[in-house]
Amino acid sequence: MTVLDADCVMQDIIDAVPCSPEDEKSIVKELWDAAELNEKAGDAYYVVSSRWWRSWKAYVEPEEGCVSADPNSTLVQGSRESISKGCRPGRIDNADLVLDGTDGSVGLQLRTGLQEVDDYELVPEQVWNRLLEWYGGGPSFSRMLISQGLSTKDLVVEVYPLCLQLVVAHTGDVSVVQISRKGTVGQLYDQVSELLKLDPEKMRIWDYFNKNKNVLLTTQNQTLEDYQLLTDQDILVEVEIDGAWPSDIVKSNYGMGSSNNELALVPVEPSRSSFSIAGGPSVCNGHSTEFVSGSLNGSMNLVERDSEAGYDGLSTGGYSGLTGLQNLGNTCFMNSALQCLVHTPPLVEFFLRDYGNEINKENPLGMNGELALAFGELLRKLWSSCQTPIAPRAFKARLAHFAPQFSGYNQHDSQELLAFLLDGLHEDLNRVKLKPYIESKEPNGRPDEEVAAEYWANHKARNDSIIVDFCQGQYKSTLVCPVCSKVSVTFDPFMYLSLPLPAIATRSMTVTVFCGDGSEPPMPFTVNVQKQGHCRNLTQELSIACCLGADECLLLVEVYNHRIYRYLDNPYEPLSAIKDDDRIVAYRLPSKHEKLLRLELLHQRSDVYFDIHKSQWKPFGTPLITCLPEGAHTVADIQEAVRTVIAPLCRKKSFPSPDGIKASKDDSPRDGENDFLMENYDSDMGAENCSTSSGNGKSSFQLLLIDDRGLNKSLDCDALVILNTSTRIQITVRWSDQNEDLYDTSLLENLPDVSKSGFVMKKIWQEGVTLFSCLDTFLKEEPLSPDDMWYCPSCKEHRQATKKLDLWRLPEILVVHLKRFSYSRYFKNKLDTFVNFPVCNLDLTKYVKRKGMPESYMYELYAVSNHYGGMGGGHYTAYVKLDEGNKWYSFDDSHVSPASTDEVRTSAAYVLFYRRLREDAVAGESQEQNSTERPK
């Protein structure tokens, strides 16, 4: 029997099923509802493997239980065979959740990186007990429900409790304990004394982060979260010997080094044991030595734990602000963002002076001033004369308290952290104690300057802080209703600019253009459009390629199975919706075609099978579209339109008969078909284009009207009623063998795909993608997404309005976020496009709509947050320019080193920090030329 079986099997599965699937489902639901109704902090939840849980759901809900949220999941694919509808699952099996290499004799540890739903489910204790009674199995992982954030009602299951490395002083024995972050110091003392078999009165525990005795844990009812302990860090246990503590003995006998390290004589091979408290009974025998940090490829690297880890002896010439931040375990994203913020000149000046009277502890949207105080304290440490790397533990603890999404040790986005910090600092430092309610007024034709000033005054009446003073600007947002053309203008504040990167890939698309007036044969055109463009971009390129006339327009259509599948008449439909193997055609029609009656011609040919005397009509070719002239539409008008649009297909043109085309009603449908013969064109009449005589050859067409149900019917006088009330008419043109001899139907067939070679990546030279092109893309007019439609006050309906942004007011500190990460339901991607951004003299004058203001719109770069790597992992660093010495420096967690201006501009640049230049500074920048493309 395996260790898992020995430790975790509660009972053998009984032969008799305890109850029916319906009863099991009902009981579990009842227990679950009762647990949620009385939910409170401290309740226990149990971790259950999603693989087993899905099999149980398939048993109790056979119609829906085996449906997975992620059908591509490796876990699901590997377990599909074992998930059968209606089959009772076996024992609860959580073996796939266990960390490899853990020793089941002393406890088990959950694998890191597990995701709820994909890997595990959380069930209340009552439900777990009942499932265990029915099925047995294991192992069991109990986890505590704890409060997080500011609200005590915001509860979350602590799946990964605090894991601490327990070091015994003077012996060096190492063990591992798991405990909830909400566990108290008293609980820690009790369980450590039980683990080590020691008298709690004769031991004391230190916060031993970085092998330094930082704080003695003495307050019994204080939580470990309050002490800012981090997972995987050391805690030191001292045992009283003959009435004295080991540290006192070391000090008296050997003296103390600068690092306060008392473990110089510890054994090389310490013993290990494990225990778990407060976070659940399961315990881990984890690795006890090193912290981990983000690396370039997303793996985990070992980092030195000495307090001066990463200090490379940088000669700074006595400059302040050159202190690194230790990586606390995948916190490079936080370090990068912090270095940029703590080197923002207005913030440095503000937090280095006495800012206590600016703290707003009454703001319900703030964090009681704690975030501002934690940030200010960290900034002061970083700007002190000491250049030993600092561990931002206190700041991270405060951050996690108010923003639980940043708790733990997963990699996060530095821009998301920056957005939270700027907003949080603003609310903590908001000078407005009581925010007034102000209702916005309609512009009603007033000048933009007046309306914008009113919006800004309203904003300042509710939001007034150093962040607003230096970091907030103002947009002009214009919405236009596509139906009634209602225009809505607002002026909204912004904290940073999130700029999309313009597409550097073009797509080669081939579209066949048909002339609706029959003046030219169909012609394919290949054009290049932006990969992320819209249908209007394709139409514009085709219009140029085919020399479209001023009184003409193009109608895009997707053809599928020889029919019109859909009209691409929405100019803002993304081109990404068109696949490479689709067939797209365009019809040249009059510019006012929407007001004319549209005629759509579908083609069929005879297909003889089995018996030569029997045949059926099958569709072929590409539909043709033309427009009937204004006025009354008769059958003769339709006949004339058909002759005209088919004319370019004629192999040999003959002269028309003066008698024209005669209708014959004597012909009957073939072989019992329900189609009626509408017209039989007599070759003897020799009608031009529609009936052509060549020797003894005969040409005849059958034209059938397609009704609303898609059925072919005879087009006679009764059909005129339909014609007069319709906006389009569909006609079936039946081609005989004689017709195909006289007309080249290959022009209707074998149309090229949109793209046979897929996307064509077009390499853009370095100056091709600039910060200005990103800004142009951001400010161009775009339709709102279908999920974000605007309620038009005129139409009283939600409309997919077009939106146009303009810059109205720019802040002193301009933060620019380059949107390198893109997310969709099925796809995640990171763009490593090199963006050439100015280091000096960023001129935004032409982009600002607010004119006549005295301030400069020239900016210089002073900080950059970089991201290296891809979506699955990566590493963040920062570049910062110090005024003192006017030099650039690279901040890579603990490491600080000089950098050149050329090193700053890389494809890893993610968030850019600019500050406004004074007029005199602008004049003095001529010696440093900017190689970036200037806006024209």
C-alpha positions, 0 to 999 in steps of 0.5 A: 500500500502506498504512503497516500493510502496509508495516511489518507484512506478513511474507509473502504468503499462499501459495496452498497451505494448509500443513496441515489445520484439524485439524493447525493446531489440534493444532500450536497446542495443542502449542506452547501447552502447551509454552509454559505448562509452561516459563512464566517472567518475561521470556517474550514474548506477542503481542497478537492481535485477537479478531476475527481469532482468532474467525475462526481458531477457527471454521476449526479448530473449526467446531462451536464456534469462532464462539460469542462470550462476549458476543453483544451485543458491537459488535465481534462483531456487526460481524464476524459476517459474516466469521466463517464455519464452516470458512472459512480466515481471511485475514491476521492483522489487528490494525488494529482494535487500533491507536491512531488517529493513530499514525504507522506509520513510527515505531511503533504504539500499542495503543488504551487501554481494550482488554479481553482476550477482547472485544478481543484475545487473548494468544498465546505467542511460539511460537504467534505465529510459527507463525500468522505463518508460515501467514497473514502479516499484522500489525502485531505487538505483543510484550508481556512476561510479568512478575511482580506482587505479592508472589509472583514466581510470580504472572505477568501479561502487561504489555499496557500498558508504561510510557510515558514522555515524554522531555524533552531539557534546554535544547533541549526536544526531546520523544520518547516511549519505552515500557518495561516497569515491570520494565525497569532503569535501565541498559536505559533509558540504553542505549535513550535513548542509541541513540534520541538518538545520545548517549554514555551516559557523557555523559548523565544521566536525571532523574525529572522528575515535575511538571517538577521534578527529583526523583531522579537515575536512577543505579542501573543494575540498579534497576527503573523500578518501584522508582523509582515512575515513572508512565506518561505522566510526564516524564523529563529527559535532561541532556547534558554540554556541555564537561564541565559539566551544563546545570543547573550552567550555568543555576544559575551564569548565571541562578540557580534559581527555587523550582520548580527549573525549568530549561527556561524557554528551551526552544523552543515547538515541540519535535521528537518521536520514539519508541522502545520498550524492554524491554516489546516492540519496538513503539513509540508516538508518544504525546502528550507533555504532560498527565496525565489525571484522572477527570472527571464524565462519565468523559472525560479532563481535562487537569490542570496539572502545576505542583507547586502545581496546584489550590491555590486560596489557601485561608485555613486559619487555620494548621490542619493536615490541609488538604493536597490530593492530586494526581490521578495519572491517574484516581486520584480514587478513591484520593484520596477514600478516603485523605483519609477515612482520614488524617482518622480521629482514632485513625489520625492519633494513631497514625501521627503518633507513633513506630509502628515497634515496631508493624510486623509484618514476620513476618506472612505475610498482611501486606505486610512492613510496607511498606503501613503505612510508606507510609501513615504517611509519606503521612499525616505529609506531609498533616498537615505545615504545608505545604499544597502539594498532594502527589503520592502516587506512593510510596504508589500504587507500594506499593499497586500492588505489593501489590494489582496490581488497583489498578495502572494508571490505570483508575477503581476503587471507593473502597470496595474500596480502603478495604476493602483498606487497612483489612485491609492496615494491620491485617495489617501492624500485627498485634501477634500474631506467631504466630497460634494455631489455635482451634476454635470451640465450639458454643453448646449453649444457653449465653447469647449474652453468653458465646458472643459473648465467647468468639468475640471473645476467639478473634478477638483471640487471632489479630488484635490491631491498632489497626484491630481496636481502633477499626474492628472490630465484631461481628455476631450471625449466625443461620441457620435450616434450612428443613427441620429448623429447626436453628438455628446462631448465630455471632458474626463480626467486621466492618470496615464495614457494607455497607447496601443501599438500600431499593427506592424503586420500587413495582410495581403488580401485578394478580392474579385471585383464585379461590375454591376453595370456589365461594363467590365469582366470580373477582375481580381485585385490583391491589396495590403491592409493592416492586420488589425484593420477594418472593412473600410480599410479594405474598401479604401484600398480596393477603390484605389486599385480598381480606379473607382469612379466618384459616382460609384461605391463598392459593396463587399460580400462573402460568398459561400457555397455559391451563395451570398453568405453575408454582406460586409456592410459594416465599415467597422467590422474587423478584418480579423473576422475574415479567414484566409480561405474565405472568398470575398468579392466586391461589386461596383454599384452606383453610389446611391445603390441603397435607394435602388432595387437590388437584383441578385443572380444565382447560378445553376447548371445541369448535373446528369447522373445515373440515367442520361435522361435524368438530371438535377440542377446544382449551384455553381459560380459566383452570384452577380449583383446589379441594380434596377433603374428607378421607376416601375420594375417589370419582368422586361426590366429584369430581363434587360438587367440580366442581359446587361450584367452577363454581357462580359461573359460572352465569348462571341457577341452577335447582333440582337434580334429586332423582336427581342426575347419572347416568353414561352409558357409551353415548356414544363418543369423537367422530371416532376421538378417544382420549379417553373420555367420562367423564360425560354430564350429562343436562339433564333431571336439572337438576343444580344448577350442573353441569346447568342446564335452560333451556327446551329448552336442554341442558347436558352436560359431559365430565370426563376424568382426565389421567394421569401422561403428560398423556393424557385417560382415562376416570375409572372405578372403576380410577382410585380406586387412582390417587386414593388415592396422589396428592396432586393430580388433574387433570381436563379439563372439556369445554364444549359450546356449550350449556354456554357459554350457561348459564355465563359463561365470560368470567370464566375468560378475558381475565385482565389481565396482571400489569402493562400499564404496567410498573414504576411509579416512586414518588417518595419524599420526602427523608426517605423513605429514611434511613440507618435504613431502609437498616439495617432492610433490611440486618438483616431476615431473608433466605434465602441465595442458591442459590449460597451455601447452608448445610450443615445439620449436622442434615440433612447436606445443603446447604440454602437457609437463612434468615439474620438479622444483628444488631449485637452490638458496635459499634466506635469508628470505624463505616464505613458503605458505601451499596451504590449499585452493583449488578451482574448477568450482564446489567445494571449500575446505579448508584442515585443515591437520596438517603439522609438520614443523620445528621450528628450524634447517630446513635443506634444503641441500638435496633439493638444486641442486646448490652445493659447495656454502658457505652459509648455507641451515639451517633455523629457524622459526620466524613468522607464519600467521594462518587461523582458520575457513573454506571457508565461513569465518574465522579469521587470527592471527599471531605468531612472535618470537622476538630476544629480549628475544627469546620468541614467542608472539601471535598477534590477532589483538589488542591483544598481548600475550606470546606464547610457542613454542609448540603453534606455530605448529597447523593445522591453520598454513598457511604461514611460515616465515624462516630466514637463520641460520649462521654457528655459530648459527647452531652449537649453536642450539643443545640444542633445539631438533627438533621433526620433521621428518628429510629428509632421 
